[in-house]
Amino acid sequence: MSKDNLAHVAQEDDYSRLDAAIESTVRINADRNDLEGRFPRENLQALAAAGWTGVLNEPRFGGLGLGHGDFAEAAYRIGQHDASTGLVYVMHVGAAQTINLFGNSDQKERWLKAKNGSLLGTYSTSERASGGHWWYNFSEAGRTGEDYLVNAEKSFTTSSGQADFYLVQTRTPGAKDQTDISFFIVDGKAPGIVASPWEALGVRANHSGAISYDGVKVQQRDRLGAEGQGKEIIYDGVSPVYLIGLGAVWEGVARGALNAAIAHTKGFVHKDKNRSLSDYQAIRQELGAAKVLVETLRPWRNELAAKLDELWRAGKPQSEILIPLTEFKVHAAEVANKVAAAALTVTGGYGYRRGPIERSFRDARAAIAMGPSNLIARDWIGKSLFGLPLELFYEGGE
């Protein structure tokens, strides 16, 4: 990926296309997809047609050639209407960006530019044996001549059974230790891939189910980066865009819940008193406190996005701001939960019924658990305060 790519600035018509795609598909399909557990394929197709699934890709590979600020803004706008689509979008853009950073031109042509940039990608990293420590794998790739065989049981993979390609992380064949990791681009239609159903409390449309790879053959040309380069890819390819994207989606969920609560409390009138819900001081204070929380996120998001672009232009590791990105994810997750709860409180029985406010309350719970979970992440942050190493790849380490 050319460093000049990040000099591009989104134009008004870029955002007009994005907003049109969100309004015409994401918003309209959100409740149905949640109710039916239906994967939001139409939403992703609309976003792809608008060019935004290739937001960080170079124009020569069919992308918009924009920076992290525009990516995060898109995730935020999508998240206001549908967290499931937002998470699928973030995982796709993250996978594409990892190929941008560590892939070669052939891989970019075949996986990013192919079919007018409409191929859907995702990460496939976490394993049941290591739980929320998604960076730590027990699976190990094998060899078949110059190519590879992937045998792995992955516990949570967004777009499981739906993606056109997966970025699969395993130990390198004959790995020396747990840090000897490699990444592979795996065709979603390859024989030996079995996806499990996804049933969950929230984000019911993102299909983050378990997925198994049973003797899946991967050609050498689809190894991403060098053998054993996986640790670097985790730190500088996967984590930065994933964390800022996640935070932006949860910021969007918070904003969407707040907007929905404001609209309802303004419009609902108690006929016995001839007062709208917004006429009650207690309700205004509840929503005022929620707005204060939401407003803390945008400036922080923009600052982190600008820093990611700056580090890339300078050729420095984006993991330099891993802890601030983690802090942003933690705070955004907690804000989403608090604001969704406030929206449910002030809208009473209306908010409790199935619909956007009730859905935001369920969806926001996923923010706490998504790796790194807020519990693990806060320990990372605490360790950084005292200059302690994260020890992600040591036995028993977090």
SENUPA-92958 format. One record per residue (C-alpha): x, y, z; residue in one letter. Coordinates in nm, 2 decimals. Example, Ala and Ser with C-alpha at 12.3 -4.5 7.8 and 13.67 -1.06 7.14 Angstrom:
2
{xx->1.23 yy->-0.45 zz->0.78 aa->a}
{xx->1.37 yy->-0.11 zz->0.71 aa->s}
//
This chain:
398
{xx->0.00 yy->0.00 zz->0.00 aa->m}
{xx->0.14 yy->0.33 zz->-0.11 aa->s}
{xx->0.20 yy->0.59 zz->0.17 aa->k}
{xx->0.06 yy->0.85 zz->-0.08 aa->d}
{xx->-0.27 yy->0.67 zz->-0.06 aa->n}
{xx->-0.33 yy->0.83 zz->0.28 aa->l}
{xx->-0.31 yy->1.18 zz->0.14 aa->a}
{xx->-0.65 yy->1.13 zz->-0.03 aa->h}
{xx->-0.94 yy->1.31 zz->0.14 aa->v}
{xx->-1.30 yy->1.19 zz->0.12 aa->a}
{xx->-1.51 yy->1.41 zz->-0.10 aa->q}
{xx->-1.87 yy->1.51 zz->-0.03 aa->e}
{xx->-2.00 yy->1.27 zz->-0.29 aa->d}
{xx->-1.81 yy->0.98 zz->-0.13 aa->d}
{xx->-2.01 yy->1.04 zz->0.19 aa->y}
{xx->-2.33 yy->1.10 zz->0.00 aa->s}
{xx->-2.29 yy->0.75 zz->-0.15 aa->r}
{xx->-2.22 yy->0.60 zz->0.19 aa->l}
{xx->-2.52 yy->0.77 zz->0.35 aa->d}
{xx->-2.74 yy->0.66 zz->0.07 aa->a}
{xx->-2.63 yy->0.30 zz->0.11 aa->a}
{xx->-2.69 yy->0.31 zz->0.48 aa->i}
{xx->-3.03 yy->0.47 zz->0.45 aa->e}
{xx->-3.16 yy->0.25 zz->0.17 aa->s}
{xx->-3.04 yy->-0.09 zz->0.31 aa->t}
{xx->-2.86 yy->-0.09 zz->0.65 aa->v}
{xx->-3.13 yy->0.10 zz->0.83 aa->r}
{xx->-3.42 yy->-0.07 zz->0.66 aa->i}
{xx->-3.29 yy->-0.42 zz->0.70 aa->n}
{xx->-3.17 yy->-0.40 zz->1.06 aa->a}
{xx->-3.47 yy->-0.52 zz->1.25 aa->d}
{xx->-3.55 yy->-0.79 zz->1.01 aa->r}
{xx->-3.20 yy->-0.93 zz->1.00 aa->n}
{xx->-3.19 yy->-0.92 zz->1.38 aa->d}
{xx->-3.52 yy->-1.10 zz->1.41 aa->l}
{xx->-3.44 yy->-1.37 zz->1.16 aa->e}
{xx->-3.06 yy->-1.40 zz->1.24 aa->g}
{xx->-3.01 yy->-1.32 zz->0.87 aa->r}
{xx->-2.67 yy->-1.23 zz->0.75 aa->f}
{xx->-2.66 yy->-0.87 zz->0.61 aa->p}
{xx->-2.54 yy->-0.95 zz->0.27 aa->r}
{xx->-2.75 yy->-0.70 zz->0.09 aa->e}
{xx->-2.61 yy->-0.43 zz->0.32 aa->n}
{xx->-2.25 yy->-0.52 zz->0.24 aa->l}
{xx->-2.33 yy->-0.53 zz->-0.13 aa->q}
{xx->-2.47 yy->-0.18 zz->-0.11 aa->a}
{xx->-2.16 yy->-0.06 zz->0.08 aa->l}
{xx->-1.94 yy->-0.23 zz->-0.18 aa->a}
{xx->-2.13 yy->-0.06 zz->-0.47 aa->a}
{xx->-2.07 yy->0.27 zz->-0.30 aa->a}
{xx->-1.70 yy->0.19 zz->-0.28 aa->g}
{xx->-1.68 yy->0.19 zz->0.10 aa->w}
{xx->-1.58 yy->-0.17 zz->0.15 aa->t}
{xx->-1.25 yy->-0.07 zz->-0.01 aa->g}
{xx->-1.21 yy->0.25 zz->0.19 aa->v}
{xx->-0.84 yy->0.19 zz->0.27 aa->l}
{xx->-0.75 yy->0.01 zz->-0.05 aa->n}
{xx->-0.54 yy->0.19 zz->-0.31 aa->e}
{xx->-0.73 yy->0.31 zz->-0.62 aa->p}
{xx->-0.53 yy->0.08 zz->-0.84 aa->r}
{xx->-0.67 yy->-0.21 zz->-0.64 aa->f}
{xx->-1.03 yy->-0.08 zz->-0.67 aa->g}
{xx->-1.04 yy->0.12 zz->-0.34 aa->g}
{xx->-1.11 yy->0.48 zz->-0.23 aa->l}
{xx->-0.75 yy->0.53 zz->-0.10 aa->g}
{xx->-0.87 yy->0.70 zz->0.21 aa->l}
{xx->-0.74 yy->0.70 zz->0.57 aa->g}
{xx->-0.83 yy->0.56 zz->0.90 aa->h}
{xx->-1.05 yy->0.86 zz->0.99 aa->g}
{xx->-1.28 yy->0.80 zz->0.70 aa->d}
{xx->-1.29 yy->0.43 zz->0.78 aa->f}
{xx->-1.38 yy->0.49 zz->1.14 aa->a}
{xx->-1.64 yy->0.75 zz->1.04 aa->e}
{xx->-1.80 yy->0.50 zz->0.81 aa->a}
{xx->-1.81 yy->0.24 zz->1.09 aa->a}
{xx->-1.97 yy->0.50 zz->1.32 aa->y}
{xx->-2.24 yy->0.59 zz->1.07 aa->r}
{xx->-2.32 yy->0.22 zz->1.00 aa->i}
{xx->-2.32 yy->0.14 zz->1.38 aa->g}
{xx->-2.59 yy->0.40 zz->1.44 aa->q}
{xx->-2.84 yy->0.19 zz->1.26 aa->h}
{xx->-2.70 yy->-0.17 zz->1.28 aa->d}
{xx->-2.42 yy->-0.31 zz->1.50 aa->a}
{xx->-2.42 yy->-0.64 zz->1.31 aa->s}
{xx->-2.35 yy->-0.48 zz->0.98 aa->t}
{xx->-2.09 yy->-0.25 zz->1.15 aa->g}
{xx->-1.90 yy->-0.54 zz->1.29 aa->l}
{xx->-1.90 yy->-0.73 zz->0.96 aa->v}
{xx->-1.78 yy->-0.42 zz->0.79 aa->y}
{xx->-1.50 yy->-0.36 zz->1.04 aa->v}
{xx->-1.38 yy->-0.72 zz->1.01 aa->m}
{xx->-1.38 yy->-0.70 zz->0.63 aa->h}
{xx->-1.20 yy->-0.37 zz->0.62 aa->v}
{xx->-0.95 yy->-0.50 zz->0.88 aa->g}
{xx->-0.88 yy->-0.81 zz->0.68 aa->a}
{xx->-0.84 yy->-0.61 zz->0.36 aa->a}
{xx->-0.61 yy->-0.36 zz->0.53 aa->q}
{xx->-0.39 yy->-0.65 zz->0.66 aa->t}
{xx->-0.35 yy->-0.77 zz->0.30 aa->i}
{xx->-0.28 yy->-0.40 zz->0.21 aa->n}
{xx->0.00 yy->-0.39 zz->0.46 aa->l}
{xx->0.15 yy->-0.74 zz->0.44 aa->f}
{xx->0.03 yy->-0.88 zz->0.10 aa->g}
{xx->0.18 yy->-0.87 zz->-0.24 aa->n}
{xx->0.04 yy->-0.73 zz->-0.56 aa->s}
{xx->-0.09 yy->-1.07 zz->-0.68 aa->d}
{xx->-0.29 yy->-1.12 zz->-0.35 aa->q}
{xx->-0.43 yy->-0.77 zz->-0.37 aa->k}
{xx->-0.54 yy->-0.82 zz->-0.73 aa->e}
{xx->-0.71 yy->-1.16 zz->-0.65 aa->r}
{xx->-0.87 yy->-1.08 zz->-0.31 aa->w}
{xx->-0.92 yy->-0.70 zz->-0.30 aa->l}
{xx->-0.98 yy->-0.60 zz->-0.66 aa->k}
{xx->-1.15 yy->-0.91 zz->-0.79 aa->a}
{xx->-1.52 yy->-0.89 zz->-0.88 aa->k}
{xx->-1.51 yy->-0.51 zz->-0.86 aa->n}
{xx->-1.40 yy->-0.52 zz->-0.50 aa->g}
{xx->-1.71 yy->-0.70 zz->-0.38 aa->s}
{xx->-1.54 yy->-1.00 zz->-0.22 aa->l}
{xx->-1.61 yy->-1.02 zz->0.16 aa->l}
{xx->-1.32 yy->-1.10 zz->0.39 aa->g}
{xx->-1.28 yy->-1.15 zz->0.76 aa->t}
{xx->-1.05 yy->-1.26 zz->1.04 aa->y}
{xx->-1.05 yy->-1.61 zz->1.18 aa->s}
{xx->-0.83 yy->-1.61 zz->1.48 aa->t}
{xx->-0.97 yy->-1.71 zz->1.82 aa->s}
{xx->-0.97 yy->-2.07 zz->1.95 aa->e}
{xx->-1.18 yy->-2.23 zz->2.22 aa->r}
{xx->-0.87 yy->-2.36 zz->2.41 aa->a}
{xx->-0.74 yy->-2.00 zz->2.46 aa->s}
{xx->-1.08 yy->-1.83 zz->2.49 aa->g}
{xx->-1.06 yy->-1.45 zz->2.48 aa->g}
{xx->-0.68 yy->-1.47 zz->2.42 aa->h}
{xx->-0.75 yy->-1.47 zz->2.05 aa->w}
{xx->-0.38 yy->-1.40 zz->1.96 aa->w}
{xx->-0.27 yy->-1.73 zz->2.12 aa->y}
{xx->-0.32 yy->-2.04 zz->1.89 aa->n}
{xx->-0.28 yy->-2.41 zz->1.95 aa->f}
{xx->-0.36 yy->-2.51 zz->1.59 aa->s}
{xx->-0.06 yy->-2.56 zz->1.37 aa->e}
{xx->-0.05 yy->-2.57 zz->0.99 aa->a}
{xx->0.10 yy->-2.86 zz->0.81 aa->g}
{xx->0.28 yy->-2.89 zz->0.48 aa->r}
{xx->0.19 yy->-3.07 zz->0.15 aa->t}
{xx->0.48 yy->-3.02 zz->-0.08 aa->g}
{xx->0.52 yy->-2.64 zz->-0.12 aa->e}
{xx->0.17 yy->-2.57 zz->-0.01 aa->d}
{xx->0.00 yy->-2.59 zz->0.33 aa->y}
{xx->-0.28 yy->-2.78 zz->0.51 aa->l}
{xx->-0.48 yy->-2.59 zz->0.77 aa->v}
{xx->-0.64 yy->-2.79 zz->1.05 aa->n}
{xx->-0.80 yy->-2.56 zz->1.31 aa->a}
{xx->-1.11 yy->-2.52 zz->1.53 aa->e}
{xx->-1.19 yy->-2.15 zz->1.55 aa->k}
{xx->-1.44 yy->-2.04 zz->1.82 aa->s}
{xx->-1.56 yy->-1.70 zz->1.69 aa->f}
{xx->-1.53 yy->-1.58 zz->1.33 aa->t}
{xx->-1.75 yy->-1.29 zz->1.22 aa->t}
{xx->-1.91 yy->-1.37 zz->0.88 aa->s}
{xx->-1.85 yy->-1.74 zz->0.95 aa->s}
{xx->-1.98 yy->-1.95 zz->0.66 aa->g}
{xx->-2.05 yy->-1.62 zz->0.47 aa->q}
{xx->-1.71 yy->-1.47 zz->0.38 aa->a}
{xx->-1.54 yy->-1.51 zz->0.05 aa->d}
{xx->-1.21 yy->-1.53 zz->0.22 aa->f}
{xx->-1.07 yy->-1.57 zz->0.57 aa->y}
{xx->-0.74 yy->-1.45 zz->0.72 aa->l}
{xx->-0.66 yy->-1.76 zz->0.93 aa->v}
{xx->-0.39 yy->-1.74 zz->1.20 aa->q}
{xx->-0.22 yy->-2.06 zz->1.31 aa->t}
{xx->0.12 yy->-2.17 zz->1.43 aa->r}
{xx->0.38 yy->-2.22 zz->1.15 aa->t}
{xx->0.45 yy->-2.58 zz->1.05 aa->p}
{xx->0.70 yy->-2.71 zz->1.30 aa->g}
{xx->0.66 yy->-2.40 zz->1.51 aa->a}
{xx->0.95 yy->-2.34 zz->1.76 aa->k}
{xx->0.72 yy->-2.18 zz->2.01 aa->d}
{xx->0.39 yy->-2.00 zz->2.05 aa->q}
{xx->0.51 yy->-1.68 zz->1.88 aa->t}
{xx->0.60 yy->-1.87 zz->1.56 aa->d}
{xx->0.27 yy->-1.78 zz->1.39 aa->i}
{xx->0.18 yy->-1.76 zz->1.02 aa->s}
{xx->-0.13 yy->-1.61 zz->0.84 aa->f}
{xx->-0.30 yy->-1.76 zz->0.54 aa->f}
{xx->-0.57 yy->-1.63 zz->0.30 aa->i}
{xx->-0.82 yy->-1.91 zz->0.28 aa->v}
{xx->-1.08 yy->-1.93 zz->0.01 aa->d}
{xx->-1.42 yy->-1.93 zz->0.17 aa->g}
{xx->-1.54 yy->-2.21 zz->-0.07 aa->k}
{xx->-1.24 yy->-2.44 zz->-0.01 aa->a}
{xx->-1.33 yy->-2.80 zz->0.08 aa->p}
{xx->-1.30 yy->-2.88 zz->0.45 aa->g}
{xx->-1.45 yy->-2.56 zz->0.59 aa->i}
{xx->-1.76 yy->-2.62 zz->0.81 aa->v}
{xx->-1.94 yy->-2.33 zz->0.98 aa->a}
{xx->-2.16 yy->-2.37 zz->1.28 aa->s}
{xx->-2.49 yy->-2.19 zz->1.34 aa->p}
{xx->-2.49 yy->-1.85 zz->1.52 aa->w}
{xx->-2.74 yy->-1.80 zz->1.80 aa->e}
{xx->-2.68 yy->-1.52 zz->2.04 aa->a}
{xx->-2.83 yy->-1.25 zz->2.26 aa->l}
{xx->-2.73 yy->-0.96 zz->2.04 aa->g}
{xx->-2.55 yy->-0.88 zz->1.70 aa->v}
{xx->-2.76 yy->-1.17 zz->1.58 aa->r}
{xx->-2.70 yy->-1.10 zz->1.21 aa->a}
{xx->-2.32 yy->-1.10 zz->1.21 aa->n}
{xx->-2.28 yy->-1.48 zz->1.22 aa->h}
{xx->-1.98 yy->-1.49 zz->1.45 aa->s}
{xx->-2.01 yy->-1.87 zz->1.49 aa->g}
{xx->-1.75 yy->-2.14 zz->1.53 aa->a}
{xx->-1.58 yy->-2.26 zz->1.22 aa->i}
{xx->-1.36 yy->-2.56 zz->1.15 aa->s}
{xx->-1.08 yy->-2.61 zz->0.89 aa->y}
{xx->-1.03 yy->-2.98 zz->0.83 aa->d}
{xx->-0.74 yy->-3.04 zz->0.60 aa->g}
{xx->-0.80 yy->-2.72 zz->0.40 aa->v}
{xx->-0.53 yy->-2.68 zz->0.14 aa->k}
{xx->-0.38 yy->-2.34 zz->0.10 aa->v}
{xx->-0.14 yy->-2.26 zz->-0.19 aa->q}
{xx->0.19 yy->-2.11 zz->-0.10 aa->q}
{xx->0.10 yy->-1.79 zz->-0.29 aa->r}
{xx->-0.18 yy->-1.73 zz->-0.03 aa->d}
{xx->0.05 yy->-1.73 zz->0.27 aa->r}
{xx->0.03 yy->-1.37 zz->0.40 aa->l}
{xx->0.37 yy->-1.24 zz->0.46 aa->g}
{xx->0.66 yy->-1.46 zz->0.56 aa->a}
{xx->0.64 yy->-1.78 zz->0.77 aa->e}
{xx->0.67 yy->-1.68 zz->1.13 aa->g}
{xx->0.57 yy->-1.32 zz->1.07 aa->q}
{xx->0.23 yy->-1.36 zz->1.23 aa->g}
{xx->0.32 yy->-1.19 zz->1.56 aa->k}
{xx->0.41 yy->-0.87 zz->1.37 aa->e}
{xx->0.09 yy->-0.90 zz->1.16 aa->i}
{xx->-0.11 yy->-0.93 zz->1.48 aa->i}
{xx->0.04 yy->-0.62 zz->1.64 aa->y}
{xx->0.06 yy->-0.40 zz->1.33 aa->d}
{xx->-0.19 yy->-0.54 zz->1.09 aa->g}
{xx->-0.48 yy->-0.68 zz->1.28 aa->v}
{xx->-0.50 yy->-0.50 zz->1.61 aa->s}
{xx->-0.49 yy->-0.12 zz->1.51 aa->p}
{xx->-0.77 yy->-0.11 zz->1.25 aa->v}
{xx->-0.97 yy->-0.37 zz->1.44 aa->y}
{xx->-0.97 yy->-0.17 zz->1.77 aa->l}
{xx->-1.05 yy->0.17 zz->1.62 aa->i}
{xx->-1.32 yy->0.01 zz->1.40 aa->g}
{xx->-1.48 yy->-0.16 zz->1.70 aa->l}
{xx->-1.48 yy->0.15 zz->1.91 aa->g}
{xx->-1.64 yy->0.35 zz->1.62 aa->a}
{xx->-1.92 yy->0.09 zz->1.58 aa->v}
{xx->-2.00 yy->0.11 zz->1.95 aa->w}
{xx->-1.99 yy->0.49 zz->1.94 aa->e}
{xx->-2.24 yy->0.46 zz->1.66 aa->g}
{xx->-2.46 yy->0.23 zz->1.87 aa->v}
{xx->-2.45 yy->0.48 zz->2.15 aa->a}
{xx->-2.54 yy->0.77 zz->1.93 aa->r}
{xx->-2.82 yy->0.57 zz->1.76 aa->g}
{xx->-2.97 yy->0.47 zz->2.10 aa->a}
{xx->-2.96 yy->0.83 zz->2.22 aa->l}
{xx->-3.12 yy->0.96 zz->1.90 aa->n}
{xx->-3.40 yy->0.71 zz->1.92 aa->a}
{xx->-3.46 yy->0.79 zz->2.29 aa->a}
{xx->-3.47 yy->1.17 zz->2.21 aa->i}
{xx->-3.72 yy->1.11 zz->1.92 aa->a}
{xx->-3.95 yy->0.90 zz->2.14 aa->h}
{xx->-3.95 yy->1.12 zz->2.44 aa->t}
{xx->-4.02 yy->1.43 zz->2.23 aa->k}
{xx->-4.30 yy->1.27 zz->2.05 aa->g}
{xx->-4.48 yy->1.08 zz->2.32 aa->f}
{xx->-4.74 yy->1.28 zz->2.52 aa->v}
{xx->-4.91 yy->1.19 zz->2.84 aa->h}
{xx->-5.26 yy->1.30 zz->2.76 aa->k}
{xx->-5.36 yy->1.31 zz->3.13 aa->d}
{xx->-5.10 yy->1.59 zz->3.19 aa->k}
{xx->-5.06 yy->1.71 zz->2.83 aa->n}
{xx->-4.69 yy->1.68 zz->2.87 aa->r}
{xx->-4.44 yy->1.50 zz->2.65 aa->s}
{xx->-4.18 yy->1.28 zz->2.82 aa->l}
{xx->-3.92 yy->1.54 zz->2.74 aa->s}
{xx->-4.10 yy->1.78 zz->2.97 aa->d}
{xx->-3.99 yy->1.58 zz->3.27 aa->y}
{xx->-3.67 yy->1.70 zz->3.42 aa->q}
{xx->-3.56 yy->1.36 zz->3.53 aa->a}
{xx->-3.58 yy->1.23 zz->3.17 aa->i}
{xx->-3.39 yy->1.53 zz->3.04 aa->r}
{xx->-3.12 yy->1.48 zz->3.30 aa->q}
{xx->-3.09 yy->1.11 zz->3.21 aa->e}
{xx->-3.05 yy->1.19 zz->2.84 aa->l}
{xx->-2.82 yy->1.49 zz->2.91 aa->g}
{xx->-2.58 yy->1.26 zz->3.10 aa->a}
{xx->-2.59 yy->1.01 zz->2.81 aa->a}
{xx->-2.51 yy->1.28 zz->2.56 aa->k}
{xx->-2.21 yy->1.39 zz->2.77 aa->v}
{xx->-2.07 yy->1.03 zz->2.75 aa->l}
{xx->-2.13 yy->1.00 zz->2.37 aa->v}
{xx->-1.96 yy->1.33 zz->2.30 aa->e}
{xx->-1.64 yy->1.21 zz->2.46 aa->t}
{xx->-1.58 yy->0.96 zz->2.18 aa->l}
{xx->-1.56 yy->1.15 zz->1.85 aa->r}
{xx->-1.26 yy->1.37 zz->1.94 aa->p}
{xx->-1.07 yy->1.07 zz->2.07 aa->w}
{xx->-1.15 yy->0.86 zz->1.76 aa->r}
{xx->-1.03 yy->1.14 zz->1.53 aa->n}
{xx->-0.71 yy->1.18 zz->1.72 aa->e}
{xx->-0.63 yy->0.81 zz->1.71 aa->l}
{xx->-0.72 yy->0.78 zz->1.35 aa->a}
{xx->-0.49 yy->1.07 zz->1.26 aa->a}
{xx->-0.21 yy->0.91 zz->1.46 aa->k}
{xx->-0.25 yy->0.58 zz->1.28 aa->l}
{xx->-0.22 yy->0.76 zz->0.94 aa->d}
{xx->0.08 yy->0.96 zz->1.07 aa->e}
{xx->0.26 yy->0.64 zz->1.19 aa->l}
{xx->0.20 yy->0.47 zz->0.85 aa->w}
{xx->0.34 yy->0.77 zz->0.66 aa->r}
{xx->0.64 yy->0.76 zz->0.88 aa->a}
{xx->0.69 yy->0.39 zz->0.83 aa->g}
{xx->0.66 yy->0.33 zz->1.21 aa->k}
{xx->0.47 yy->0.04 zz->1.37 aa->p}
{xx->0.10 yy->0.13 zz->1.44 aa->q}
{xx->0.12 yy->-0.08 zz->1.75 aa->s}
{xx->0.30 yy->0.22 zz->1.91 aa->e}
{xx->-0.05 yy->0.33 zz->2.01 aa->i}
{xx->-0.19 yy->-0.02 zz->2.10 aa->l}
{xx->-0.28 yy->0.09 zz->2.45 aa->i}
{xx->-0.46 yy->0.41 zz->2.36 aa->p}
{xx->-0.65 yy->0.22 zz->2.10 aa->l}
{xx->-0.74 yy->-0.04 zz->2.36 aa->t}
{xx->-0.85 yy->0.23 zz->2.60 aa->e}
{xx->-1.08 yy->0.38 zz->2.32 aa->f}
{xx->-1.24 yy->0.03 zz->2.26 aa->k}
{xx->-1.30 yy->-0.01 zz->2.64 aa->v}
{xx->-1.45 yy->0.33 zz->2.68 aa->h}
{xx->-1.67 yy->0.31 zz->2.37 aa->a}
{xx->-1.80 yy->-0.03 zz->2.48 aa->a}
{xx->-1.89 yy->0.10 zz->2.82 aa->e}
{xx->-2.05 yy->0.42 zz->2.68 aa->v}
{xx->-2.26 yy->0.21 zz->2.44 aa->a}
{xx->-2.39 yy->0.00 zz->2.73 aa->n}
{xx->-2.47 yy->0.30 zz->2.96 aa->k}
{xx->-2.64 yy->0.50 zz->2.68 aa->v}
{xx->-2.85 yy->0.20 zz->2.56 aa->a}
{xx->-2.95 yy->0.13 zz->2.92 aa->a}
{xx->-3.05 yy->0.50 zz->2.96 aa->a}
{xx->-3.25 yy->0.49 zz->2.64 aa->a}
{xx->-3.43 yy->0.18 zz->2.76 aa->l}
{xx->-3.51 yy->0.35 zz->3.10 aa->t}
{xx->-3.65 yy->0.67 zz->2.97 aa->v}
{xx->-3.87 yy->0.51 zz->2.70 aa->t}
{xx->-4.02 yy->0.26 zz->2.93 aa->g}
{xx->-4.25 yy->-0.01 zz->2.78 aa->g}
{xx->-4.20 yy->0.13 zz->2.43 aa->y}
{xx->-3.82 yy->0.08 zz->2.45 aa->g}
{xx->-3.86 yy->-0.26 zz->2.60 aa->y}
{xx->-4.05 yy->-0.39 zz->2.30 aa->r}
{xx->-3.86 yy->-0.55 zz->2.01 aa->r}
{xx->-3.71 yy->-0.27 zz->1.81 aa->g}
{xx->-3.41 yy->-0.03 zz->1.77 aa->p}
{xx->-3.38 yy->0.06 zz->2.14 aa->i}
{xx->-3.42 yy->-0.29 zz->2.27 aa->e}
{xx->-3.18 yy->-0.42 zz->2.00 aa->r}
{xx->-2.92 yy->-0.16 zz->2.09 aa->s}
{xx->-2.93 yy->-0.28 zz->2.45 aa->f}
{xx->-2.87 yy->-0.64 zz->2.34 aa->r}
{xx->-2.61 yy->-0.55 zz->2.08 aa->d}
{xx->-2.41 yy->-0.33 zz->2.32 aa->a}
{xx->-2.35 yy->-0.63 zz->2.55 aa->r}
{xx->-2.13 yy->-0.78 zz->2.28 aa->a}
{xx->-1.90 yy->-0.48 zz->2.31 aa->a}
{xx->-1.78 yy->-0.59 zz->2.66 aa->i}
{xx->-1.69 yy->-0.94 zz->2.56 aa->a}
{xx->-1.53 yy->-0.89 zz->2.22 aa->m}
{xx->-1.16 yy->-0.95 zz->2.23 aa->g}
{xx->-0.98 yy->-0.81 zz->2.41 aa->p}
{xx->-1.27 yy->-0.82 zz->2.65 aa->s}
{xx->-1.29 yy->-0.52 zz->2.87 aa->n}
{xx->-1.17 yy->-0.72 zz->3.17 aa->l}
{xx->-0.85 yy->-0.83 zz->2.99 aa->i}
{xx->-0.81 yy->-0.49 zz->2.83 aa->a}
{xx->-0.82 yy->-0.30 zz->3.16 aa->r}
{xx->-0.55 yy->-0.53 zz->3.29 aa->d}
{xx->-0.34 yy->-0.44 zz->2.98 aa->w}
{xx->-0.39 yy->-0.07 zz->3.06 aa->i}
{xx->-0.30 yy->-0.13 zz->3.42 aa->g}
{xx->0.02 yy->-0.31 zz->3.33 aa->k}
{xx->0.11 yy->-0.02 zz->3.10 aa->s}
{xx->0.08 yy->0.22 zz->3.39 aa->l}
{xx->0.35 yy->0.03 zz->3.58 aa->f}
{xx->0.58 yy->-0.04 zz->3.28 aa->g}
{xx->0.49 yy->-0.41 zz->3.29 aa->l}
{xx->0.51 yy->-0.62 zz->2.97 aa->p}
{xx->0.18 yy->-0.76 zz->2.83 aa->l}
{xx->0.33 yy->-1.11 zz->2.80 aa->e}
{xx->0.06 yy->-1.21 zz->2.54 aa->l}
{xx->0.25 yy->-1.51 zz->2.42 aa->f}
{xx->0.38 yy->-1.66 zz->2.75 aa->y}
{xx->0.21 yy->-1.94 zz->2.93 aa->e}
{xx->-0.06 yy->-1.80 zz->3.16 aa->g}
{xx->0.01 yy->-1.45 zz->3.04 aa->g}
{xx->-0.24 yy->-1.18 zz->2.94 aa->e}
//
